[in-house]
Amino acid sequence: MPARPHAPFLPHEVPSHPLPTPNPNQLNAHTRPRDATRPPPSAAQARPTRLGSAVGVVSSPPLPRSPLHRLDPARPRPRDRIRPDPAPAAMENLISLVNKLQRACTALGDHGEESALPTLWDSLPSIAVVGGQSSGKSSVLESVVGKDFLPRGSGIVTRRPLVLQLHRIDGDREYAEFMHVPRKRFTDFAMVRKEIADETDRQTGHGKGISSVPIHLSIFSPNVVNLTLIDLPGLTKVAVEGQPESIVQEIENMVRAFIEKPNCIILAVSPANQDLATSDAIKISREVDPKGERTFGVLTKIDLMDKGTDAVDILEGRAYRLQFPWIGVVNRSQQDINKSVDMIAARRRERDYFANTPEYKHLAHRMGSEHLAKSLSKHLESVIKSRIPGLQSLITKTVAELETELTRLGKPIANDAGGKLYTIMEICRMFDGIYKEHLDGVRPGGEKIYHVFDNQFPVAIKRLQFDKQLSMENVRKLITEADGYQPHLIAPEQGYRRLIESCLVSIRGPAEAAVDTVHGILKELVHKAINETHELKQFPTLRVEVGNAAFESLERMRDESKKNTLKLVDMETSYLTVDFFRKLPQDVEKGGNPSHSIFDRYNDSYLRRIGTTVLAYVNMVSSTLRNSIPKSIVYCQVREAKRSLLDHFFTELGAREIRQLSKLLDEDPAVMERRTNLAKRLELYRSAQAEIDAVAWSK
């Protein structure tokens, strides 16, 4: 049995050293068997030139640089050479589009994790490589790339997702670039392996922990197809030394979080020398994709199966059927890896193995790493193409939502004193405008003040029950006490005054209550206006200061209003209407008898008429106060609140130093973080929108 070959070269590649003449029975990956007499294609025939423009239509002008160029330093510059067939260029555009968007997602903090921000990562089609430890997952990736570049070792080696983006370029150069090390090219792939390990340790520490934050690696080579793969940590059943017991579940949760998304294509890697029923990759992929509609099965270590056994049942889909045919690969053995066996030779061995092994001859045309890479690239392109319309709609909707929220959160604060003062004044004016809208009826709340004047205050006056205060006994008592030792001669003027004063003084209570009720409503509207002034949510300290300043102003207005309102009541008690006294009947005419004692000199009829007259006067005055007291309250409280609610605050503000102004604009850290994250996410979506539109235009 031949040694384990690895990493086939693609059919359009020309190896750097002579190869043996192909076996006539060997099948090409995508064509019928080649005639043995037919010479192999020349380099010019085998490798078409690459279309360098961003569009892939010869007559179309080059597109302007997209905003993602600065987020994607690994993006190769376009070339001016023309590809004969524009269709492959369109394919490359679609895959490179997703490549750029994925890199931008990571650069701007979108890792597809649960968060309060919309995620673009989860909407992008991707291929996730899943497999258990020692399943040959790393060897499959290296075989596709044709380079040794992944860390190796015992236990869990892959501890962070590795987003591997393959870019096919012209020429003989091969290099790699990491997104976290911009503008640095790695031509030594041993250094690529070291950088992957070092960057993993930077995020997770030097222990055995894992992280879901991906590492982005781009490899540029003429020996690859345009493809993006996400290498996930290998599934394990037992935690090794130095790892928490929860590591097994943590890895499974991370893998599941990637592959359960409907846009994820699953590359399930299983070893052929183990029972397929125990395959970790098949088990977890079956759970998230029970119909096998987005799962590619890859069978490794076929050459290591026991003699007399083969994997034909699996490869032909009889053992476990998937929508896509199983693909078998033959990786390099550990001895080959230790000896650094050349990848070109390893690829040749893989082709020879399938072509010359009787059990697999009839399947050779769809076996091997070469066929795997091309099949994945073609399928990924078709998935991306089908997702673009929905992706465009999602991005347009999300951009509008992000812009709305950023507007609501407000702009970042200025650094200079003038800018800070202007910001504070503008926010205060916004608050003041909203407060006035409540009072003027534009917003709800102001109608409660009218309810006080039209309902509560009149009802409170009626509850005073003046007729009970003017009962026969109370009238007799006050009249006789007012006369003193000498009875009145004509009419009991002092008695009238005391009766009227005793009634009117009781109106002070409802008047004060009306002032306090309106004050409470004005305070309530301050709370509402503060809550509705979104700009104040940025600055908790300013929010408190504005509220306190408004309440202090309302307190001053309430005190002034109470003084003026009570003065209205006092004025009515201090001066009686003259016409009222002129209409009073004379004492003689009403049956008064001066010869009687002070306690019985007035008969009941006379006292009753006095009470009736006083009640009429009190009702007249009450009616007047029912109109004048609301006017006083509106003038002293409502009107002043609209005119000068924050005047005192503005006066004090002008004398404050920049340090004090900065304290007022001490923004809530949560709001600052939210605005920053939203701005990054909006930049991502706008860039994605431009890139998708550019690809759609080129098509």
C-alpha positions in Angstrom: 0.0 0.0 0.0 1.5 3.4 -0.9 2.5 5.9 1.8 -0.1 8.4 2.8 -0.1 11.2 0.1 -1.2 14.7 1.0 -2.5 17.9 -0.7 -3.1 17.3 -4.4 -2.3 20.0 -6.8 -5.1 21.4 -8.9 -5.7 20.4 -12.5 -4.7 23.8 -13.8 -1.4 23.9 -11.9 2.0 23.2 -13.3 4.3 21.6 -10.8 7.7 23.1 -10.3 9.5 19.8 -11.2 8.8 17.1 -13.8 6.1 14.6 -13.0 5.7 11.1 -14.4 3.3 10.6 -17.3 -0.2 10.1 -15.9 -1.7 6.7 -15.9 -4.2 6.3 -18.7 -6.7 4.8 -16.3 -6.5 7.7 -13.9 -9.5 9.9 -13.8 -9.3 13.6 -13.7 -11.2 15.3 -10.9 -13.9 16.9 -13.1 -13.6 15.3 -16.6 -13.8 11.9 -18.3 -10.7 9.7 -18.5 -7.9 11.3 -20.5 -6.7 9.4 -23.6 -3.2 8.1 -22.8 -2.0 9.3 -26.2 -3.2 12.8 -25.6 -0.4 15.0 -24.2 -1.0 16.9 -21.0 -2.0 20.5 -21.3 0.6 23.2 -21.5 1.1 25.8 -18.8 -0.7 28.4 -20.9 -3.6 26.1 -21.5 -3.9 24.8 -18.0 -3.8 28.1 -16.1 -6.0 30.9 -17.4 -4.9 34.4 -16.6 -6.7 36.1 -13.7 -9.0 39.0 -14.1 -7.7 41.7 -11.8 -10.5 44.2 -11.9 -13.1 44.1 -9.1 -15.9 43.4 -11.6 -15.0 40.5 -13.9 -16.5 42.2 -17.0 -13.9 43.3 -19.5 -15.7 46.3 -20.7 -16.7 47.6 -17.2 -14.6 50.3 -15.6 -12.8 49.5 -12.3 -14.8 50.1 -9.2 -13.8 52.6 -6.6 -12.0 51.4 -3.5 -14.6 50.2 -0.9 -14.5 51.2 2.7 -13.5 47.7 3.5 -10.1 48.2 1.9 -8.8 49.9 5.0 -10.3 47.1 7.2 -8.8 44.4 5.0 -5.0 45.0 4.7 -4.6 41.4 3.4 -6.7 42.1 0.3 -4.4 41.8 -2.8 -4.4 44.7 -5.2 -6.3 44.2 -8.5 -4.4 43.3 -11.6 -4.9 44.5 -15.1 -4.6 41.1 -16.8 -7.7 39.7 -18.4 -9.2 36.3 -17.8 -10.6 34.8 -21.0 -13.8 33.6 -19.3 -15.5 36.2 -17.0 -17.6 33.5 -15.2 -14.7 32.4 -12.9 -14.1 36.1 -12.0 -17.7 36.4 -10.9 -17.3 33.3 -8.7 -14.2 34.8 -7.2 -16.0 38.1 -6.5 -18.7 36.3 -4.6 -16.3 34.3 -2.4 -13.9 37.3 -1.9 -17.0 39.4 -0.9 -17.7 37.1 2.0 -14.0 36.9 2.8 -13.9 40.7 3.2 -17.1 40.9 5.1 -15.9 38.2 7.6 -12.6 40.1 8.1 -14.5 43.3 8.6 -16.8 41.6 11.1 -13.9 40.5 13.2 -12.1 43.8 13.0 -15.2 45.6 14.2 -16.1 43.2 17.0 -18.8 41.1 15.3 -18.0 37.5 16.2 -21.5 36.1 15.9 -21.9 35.9 19.6 -25.1 36.6 21.6 -25.2 40.4 22.1 -27.5 43.4 22.1 -26.1 44.4 18.7 -27.3 43.1 15.3 -24.8 40.6 13.9 -23.8 40.3 10.2 -21.5 37.4 10.9 -24.4 35.0 11.4 -25.9 36.0 8.1 -22.8 35.2 6.0 -22.5 31.8 4.4 -19.5 29.9 5.8 -17.9 26.4 5.9 -17.1 25.1 9.3 -14.7 22.1 9.7 -15.8 19.8 12.4 -14.2 16.7 13.7 -12.9 14.9 16.8 -9.4 15.0 18.0 -7.0 12.9 15.9 -9.6 12.6 13.1 -7.2 14.1 10.6 -9.0 17.5 10.5 -5.8 19.5 10.4 -4.2 17.3 7.8 -7.3 17.8 5.5 -6.9 21.6 5.8 -3.2 21.5 5.1 -3.8 19.2 2.2 -6.3 21.7 0.7 -3.7 24.5 1.2 -0.7 22.5 0.2 1.4 23.8 3.2 2.3 22.8 6.7 1.0 25.7 8.7 -1.2 24.4 11.6 0.0 23.8 15.1 0.4 20.2 16.1 0.6 18.4 19.4 -1.2 16.2 21.9 -4.5 17.2 23.4 -6.5 20.2 22.3 -4.3 22.2 19.8 -7.0 24.3 18.1 -8.4 26.5 20.9 -9.8 29.4 18.8 -11.7 29.3 15.6 -9.4 29.8 12.6 -11.0 31.6 9.7 -8.8 30.4 6.8 -9.3 32.4 3.6 -7.6 31.1 0.5 -6.9 33.5 -2.4 -5.8 32.1 -5.7 -3.3 34.5 -7.3 -1.0 34.4 -10.4 2.7 34.0 -10.3 4.9 31.8 -8.1 4.6 33.7 -4.8 3.0 32.1 -1.8 2.5 34.0 1.4 0.2 34.4 4.4 -1.2 37.4 6.2 -3.0 37.7 9.6 -5.6 40.3 10.2 -4.2 41.1 13.7 -0.7 41.7 12.1 -1.5 44.1 9.3 0.9 44.8 6.5 3.1 41.9 7.4 3.6 39.0 5.0 4.7 35.6 6.2 6.5 33.6 3.5 7.8 31.0 6.0 4.9 28.9 6.9 6.6 27.6 10.0 6.3 31.2 11.3 2.6 31.1 10.4 2.2 28.0 12.7 4.1 29.9 15.5 2.0 33.0 15.1 -1.3 31.0 15.3 -0.1 29.4 18.6 1.1 32.8 19.9 -2.1 34.6 19.0 -4.1 31.9 20.6 -2.1 32.3 23.9 -2.6 36.0 23.8 -6.4 35.6 23.9 -6.7 32.5 26.1 -3.5 32.5 28.1 -0.8 29.8 28.2 -3.2 27.3 29.7 -5.6 25.1 27.9 -8.6 27.4 27.8 -10.6 28.2 24.6 -12.1 31.3 23.1 -14.7 32.0 20.4 -12.9 35.1 19.1 -11.6 33.9 15.7 -8.1 34.3 14.2 -8.2 35.4 10.6 -5.5 34.0 8.3 -5.4 34.7 4.6 -3.2 32.5 2.3 -2.3 33.7 -1.2 -1.1 31.1 -3.6 -1.4 29.9 -7.2 -2.0 26.4 -5.9 -5.3 27.0 -4.1 -8.9 27.7 -5.0 -10.8 30.7 -3.7 -12.4 29.3 -0.5 -13.0 30.2 3.1 -13.0 27.5 5.9 -13.5 27.9 9.6 -11.4 25.4 11.6 -13.1 24.7 14.9 -11.5 23.1 18.0 -11.6 19.3 17.9 -14.4 17.6 19.8 -13.2 15.6 22.8 -14.7 13.4 25.4 -12.2 13.8 28.2 -10.5 16.9 29.7 -6.7 16.6 29.7 -4.4 17.7 32.5 -4.6 21.5 33.1 -8.1 21.8 31.6 -11.3 22.2 33.6 -13.9 19.4 33.4 -16.2 21.8 31.7 -13.9 22.1 28.6 -15.6 19.1 26.9 -19.0 20.9 27.0 -17.5 24.3 26.2 -16.0 23.0 23.0 -19.2 21.3 22.0 -21.2 24.5 22.7 -18.8 26.5 20.6 -18.9 24.1 17.7 -22.7 23.9 18.0 -23.0 27.7 18.0 -21.2 27.8 14.6 -22.8 24.9 12.8 -26.4 25.3 14.0 -26.8 28.5 12.0 -28.7 27.8 8.7 -26.0 29.6 6.7 -23.2 27.3 7.8 -22.0 24.5 5.6 -20.7 21.7 7.7 -17.5 19.8 6.7 -17.7 16.7 8.9 -14.3 14.9 9.1 -14.4 11.3 10.2 -11.6 8.7 10.2 -12.2 5.6 8.2 -10.4 3.3 10.6 -13.0 3.9 13.3 -16.6 3.0 13.4 -18.7 5.7 11.8 -21.3 5.3 14.5 -18.9 6.7 17.0 -17.8 9.7 14.9 -18.1 13.0 16.9 -18.5 15.0 13.7 -21.4 12.9 12.3 -23.1 12.8 15.7 -23.1 16.6 16.2 -23.8 17.4 12.5 -26.8 15.0 12.5 -28.2 16.9 15.5 -28.2 20.3 13.8 -28.7 19.0 10.2 -30.8 15.8 10.5 -31.5 15.6 6.8 -27.9 16.2 5.8 -28.8 19.1 3.5 -25.8 21.2 4.3 -23.3 18.6 5.4 -20.3 17.4 3.4 -18.8 14.1 4.7 -15.0 13.7 4.5 -13.5 10.3 5.2 -9.8 10.4 6.3 -7.2 7.6 7.0 -8.7 5.3 4.3 -5.2 3.9 3.7 -4.9 2.9 7.4 -8.0 0.6 7.4 -7.4 -3.1 8.3 -6.6 -5.4 5.5 -9.7 -6.9 3.9 -11.8 -3.9 4.8 -12.7 -0.9 2.7 -14.8 2.3 2.9 -16.8 1.8 -0.3 -20.2 1.6 1.6 -19.5 4.9 3.3 -18.2 6.6 0.2 -21.1 5.5 -1.9 -23.6 6.7 0.7 -25.0 3.4 1.8 -23.7 3.4 5.4 -24.8 7.0 6.1 -26.5 9.0 3.3 -25.9 12.8 2.9 -27.3 15.1 0.2 -23.7 15.6 -1.1 -21.5 12.6 -1.9 -18.8 11.5 0.6 -15.3 12.5 -0.3 -12.3 10.3 0.7 -8.9 11.8 1.3 -5.5 10.2 2.0 -3.4 12.4 4.2 0.3 12.2 5.0 1.4 9.8 7.7 3.1 11.1 10.8 6.4 9.8 9.4 5.9 11.8 6.2 5.2 14.9 8.4 8.3 14.3 10.5 10.3 14.0 7.3 8.7 17.1 5.7 7.6 15.1 2.7 7.0 17.5 -0.2 3.3 18.4 -0.7 3.5 18.0 -4.4 4.7 14.4 -3.9 2.0 13.8 -1.3 -0.7 15.0 -3.7 0.6 12.7 -6.4 0.5 9.8 -4.0 -3.1 10.5 -3.1 -4.1 10.5 -6.7 -2.2 7.3 -7.4 -3.7 5.6 -4.4 -7.3 6.1 -5.5 -6.5 5.5 -9.1 -4.7 2.2 -8.5 -6.6 0.7 -5.6 -9.2 -1.6 -7.1 -11.9 -0.9 -4.5 -11.8 2.9 -5.2 -11.0 3.1 -9.0 -14.6 3.7 -9.9 -14.7 6.6 -7.4 -11.3 8.2 -8.1 -12.8 11.0 -10.1 -14.5 12.4 -7.0 -12.0 11.5 -4.3 -9.0 13.4 -2.9 -8.3 16.8 -1.5 -8.3 18.4 -4.9 -11.9 17.4 -5.6 -12.9 18.4 -2.0 -11.5 21.9 -2.4 -13.2 22.5 -5.8 -16.5 21.0 -4.7 -16.6 23.2 -1.6 -15.6 26.3 -3.6 -18.4 25.7 -6.1 -21.0 25.0 -3.5 -20.0 28.0 -1.4 -20.3 30.2 -4.4 -23.8 29.0 -5.2 -24.9 29.4 -1.5 -23.5 33.0 -1.5 -25.3 33.8 -4.7 -28.7 32.6 -3.3 -28.2 34.5 -0.1 -27.3 37.9 -1.6 -30.9 39.3 -2.0 -31.8 38.5 1.5 -28.5 39.8 2.7 -29.1 43.1 1.0 -32.6 43.5 2.6 -31.2 42.6 6.0 -28.3 45.1 5.7 -30.6 48.0 4.5 -33.0 47.4 7.4 -30.2 47.2 9.9 -28.5 50.3 8.7 -31.7 52.3 9.2 -32.1 50.9 12.7 -28.6 51.6 13.7 -28.7 55.2 12.4 -32.0 55.8 14.3 -30.4 54.5 17.6 -27.2 56.5 17.1 -29.3 59.6 16.6 -31.2 58.9 19.8 -28.0 58.4 21.7 -26.6 61.7 20.5 -23.1 62.8 19.4 -19.9 62.5 21.5 -19.2 65.5 23.7 -16.7 68.3 22.8 -13.4 68.8 24.6 -13.2 72.6 25.0 -15.1 74.7 27.6 -17.1 76.5 24.9 -18.2 73.3 23.3 -19.2 71.8 26.6 -21.2 74.9 27.6 -22.9 74.9 24.3 -23.8 71.2 24.6 -25.2 71.8 28.1 -27.3 74.8 26.9 -28.6 72.9 23.9 -29.7 70.0 26.0 -31.3 72.3 28.5 -33.2 74.0 25.7 -34.4 70.7 24.4 -35.7 69.8 27.9 -37.3 73.2 28.3 -39.0 72.9 24.9 -40.4 69.5 25.8 -41.6 70.9 29.2 -43.5 73.7 27.4 -45.1 71.2 25.1 -46.6 69.4 28.0 -48.0 72.7 29.4 -49.3 73.8 26.0 -51.1 70.6 25.2 -48.7 69.3 22.5 -47.8 66.5 24.9 -50.1 65.1 27.7 -50.0 66.4 31.2 -51.0 70.1 31.1 -54.7 69.2 31.2 -54.4 68.2 34.8 -53.9 71.8 35.8 -57.3 72.7 34.2 -58.8 69.8 36.0 -57.7 71.4 39.3 -59.3 74.7 38.5 -62.5 73.3 37.0 -63.1 70.5 39.3 -61.0 70.1 42.4 -60.9 73.7 43.6 -64.7 74.4 43.2 -65.5 71.1 44.9 -63.2 72.0 47.8 -65.1 75.4 48.2 -68.4 73.6 48.2 -67.3 71.3 50.9 -66.8 74.3 53.2 -70.6 74.3 53.7 -71.1 78.0 54.5 -74.8 77.4 55.4 -73.7 75.3 58.3 -71.3 78.0 59.5 -74.2 80.4 59.4 -76.6 78.4 61.5 -79.0 80.3 63.9 -76.9 79.6 67.0 -73.6 80.7 65.3 -75.1 83.9 63.9 -76.6 84.8 67.3 -73.3 84.1 69.0 -71.2 86.2 66.6 -73.7 89.0 66.4 -74.1 89.4 70.2 -70.3 89.0 70.8 -69.6 91.7 68.2 -72.1 94.2 69.9 -70.2 93.8 73.2 -71.6 95.8 76.1 -73.5 98.2 73.9 -76.1 97.0 71.4 -75.8 98.2 67.8 -78.0 101.2 66.9 -78.9 100.6 63.3 -77.4 97.4 61.9 -74.9 94.9 63.4 -72.0 96.0 61.2 -69.3 94.3 63.3 -71.4 91.2 63.5 -71.7 91.1 59.7 -67.9 91.6 59.4 -67.2 88.7 61.8 -69.6 86.4 60.1 -68.2 87.2 56.6 -64.6 87.0 57.8 -65.2 83.6 59.5 -66.6 82.2 56.2 -64.0 83.7 53.8 -61.0 82.8 56.0 -61.9 79.1 55.5 -61.3 79.6 51.7 -57.6 79.9 52.4 -57.4 76.1 52.8 -58.7 75.2 49.3 -56.7 78.1 47.8 -53.4 76.8 49.3 -54.4 73.2 48.3 -54.9 74.4 44.7 -51.4 76.0 44.7 -49.8 72.8 46.1 -51.6 70.6 43.7 -50.5 72.7 40.7 -47.0 72.6 42.1 -47.1 68.8 42.2 -48.3 68.7 38.6 -45.5 71.0 37.5 -43.0 68.8 39.2 -44.5 65.7 37.6 -44.1 67.3 34.2 -40.5 68.0 35.0 -39.9 64.3 35.6 -41.7 63.5 32.3 -39.8 66.1 30.3 -36.5 64.8 31.7 -37.3 61.2 30.8 -38.4 62.3 27.3 -35.2 64.4 26.7 -33.1 61.6 25.3 -30.0 63.7 25.3 -30.1 63.8 29.1 -29.8 60.1 29.3 -26.2 60.5 28.1 -25.3 62.5 31.1 -26.6 61.3 34.5 -24.9 64.2 36.4 -26.5 66.8 34.1 -29.8 65.0 34.4 -29.8 65.3 38.2 -28.6 69.0 38.1 -31.3 70.0 35.6 -33.9 68.3 37.7 -32.8 69.9 40.9 -32.6 73.3 39.3 -36.1 73.0 37.9 -37.5 71.9 41.3 -35.8 74.8 43.1 -37.4 77.2 40.6 -40.8 75.6 41.1 -40.4 75.9 44.8 -39.8 79.6 44.5 -42.7 80.0 42.2 -45.0 78.1 44.5 -44.1 80.3 47.5 -44.7 83.4 45.5 -48.0 82.0 44.1 -49.2 81.1 47.6 -48.5 84.6 48.9 -50.4 86.2 46.0 -53.3 83.8 46.2 -53.8 84.2 49.9 -53.7 88.0 49.4 -56.7 87.7 47.2 -58.6 86.0 50.0 -57.4 88.5 52.6 -58.4 91.4 50.4 -61.9 90.1 50.3 -62.0 89.9 54.1 -60.4 93.2 54.7 -62.8 95.3 52.6 -66.5 94.5 52.1 -68.5 95.7 49.1 -70.2 99.0 50.0 -73.4 98.2 48.0 -73.9 95.2 50.1 -74.1 97.3 53.3 -76.4 99.9 51.7 -78.9 97.2 51.0 -79.0 95.9 54.5 -82.3 96.5 56.4 -82.4 98.8 59.5 -82.5 97.1 62.9 -85.8 98.9 63.9 -87.5 97.6 60.9 -86.6 94.0 61.6 -88.1 93.9 65.1 -85.1 94.5 67.2 -86.0 95.6 70.8 -83.2 97.4 72.6 -85.0 96.9 75.9 -84.4 93.1 75.7 -81.2 91.6 77.2 -78.2 91.1 75.0 -78.9 87.4 74.6 -82.5 87.7 73.4 -82.7 91.1 71.8 -83.0 89.6 68.3 -85.7 87.3 67.3 -85.1 84.2 65.1 -86.6 85.8 62.0 -84.1 88.7 62.2 -81.1 86.4 62.8 -82.2 84.2 60.0 -82.3 87.1 57.6 -78.8 88.1 58.7 -77.5 84.6 57.9 -79.2 84.6 54.5 -77.7 87.9 53.6 -74.2 86.9 54.8 -74.5 83.6 52.9 -75.4 85.5 49.7 -72.4 87.8 50.1 -70.0 84.9 50.8 -71.3 83.0 47.8 -70.7 86.1 45.6 -67.2 86.5 46.9 -66.5 82.7 46.5 -67.6 83.0 42.9 -65.2 85.8 42.4 -62.3 83.9 44.0 -63.1 80.8 42.0 -62.1 82.9 38.9 -59.3 85.0 40.4 -57.4 82.4 42.3 -56.7 80.2 39.2 -55.6 83.3 37.4 -53.1 84.1 40.2 -51.8 80.5 40.2 -51.3 80.5 36.4 -49.6 83.9 36.5 -47.3 83.1 39.3 -46.6 79.4 38.6 -47.5 78.1 35.1 -46.5 81.3 33.3 -43.3 81.6 35.1 -42.4 78.0 34.7 -42.7 78.4 30.9 -40.7 81.7 31.0 -37.9 81.1 33.4 -37.7 77.5 34.7 -33.9 77.3 34.2 -32.9 81.0 34.4 -31.2 80.6 37.7 -29.4 77.5 36.4 -28.2 79.3 33.3 -26.9 82.2 35.4 -24.9 79.8 37.6 -23.7 77.8 34.6 -21.9 80.7 33.0 -19.7 81.1 36.1 -18.5 77.5 36.2 -15.1 76.3 35.2 -14.3 73.7 32.6 -13.7 71.1 35.3 -17.2 71.6 36.6 -18.7 71.6 33.1 -16.8 68.3 32.4 -18.4 66.8 35.5 -21.8 67.7 34.3 -21.1 65.9 31.0 -19.7 62.8 32.7 -21.5 60.5 30.4 -22.8 57.2 31.4 -20.1 54.6 30.5 -22.8 52.2 29.3 -24.1 54.8 26.8 -20.5 55.6 25.6 -19.8 52.0 25.0 -23.1 51.5 23.3 -22.5 54.4 21.0 -19.0 53.2 20.1 -20.2 49.7 19.4 -23.1 51.0 17.3 -20.8 53.2 15.3 -18.5 50.3 14.5 -21.4 48.1 13.6 -22.9 50.8 11.4 -19.5 51.2 9.6 -19.5 47.4 9.1 -23.0 47.3 7.6 -22.4 50.3 5.4 -19.2 48.8 4.1 -21.0 45.5 3.5 -23.7 47.4 1.6 -21.2 49.0 -0.6 -19.4 45.7 -1.3 -22.5 43.8 -2.1 -23.8 46.6 -4.4 -20.4 46.5 -6.2 -20.6 42.8 -6.8 -24.2 43.0 -7.9 -23.3 45.8 -10.3 -20.4 43.8 -11.7 -22.7 40.9 -12.4 
